[in-house]
Amino acid sequence: MIGHKGDIEARYSINKGRLPPDMIKDMRRCYSECQPFLTTATQPLEHSSIVKQTKIEALKSLAKACLE
């Protein structure tokens, strides 16, 4: 509604298309913090993480074979 101050629309429309640099910087910071939750691409795993997971799976397989 017209005349209301402080709502989200006012924050971005009050400058008539020219956002202050500090607001742009804050928007970029907020987006980068949220990006892991917004992206659908998987992040590359580190080599040590892959090796660790492989060893865990091998041990699980050996334990299962020993118990059967």
C-alpha positions, 0 to 999 in steps of 0.5 A, a space after each residue: 500500500 502507498 504510504 507504508 514505510 519499511 516493507 520489503 518493496 520499499 527497500 528495493 523500489 525507493 531508489 527508483 532503479 539505483 541501489 546504493 553500493 552498500 545494499 548491493 554488497 549486502 545482497 551479494 553477501 546474502 545470496 552467497 550464504 544461501 547459494 549452497 541451498 539454492 544450487 542443484 549442481 553437486 559440489 566436487 568431493 575432495 579426493 580424501 573424502 572419496 577414499 574415506 567413503 570407499 574404505 568405509 564401504 569396503 569395511 561394511 562389505 567385509 563385516 557383512 561377509 564375516 557375519 553370514 
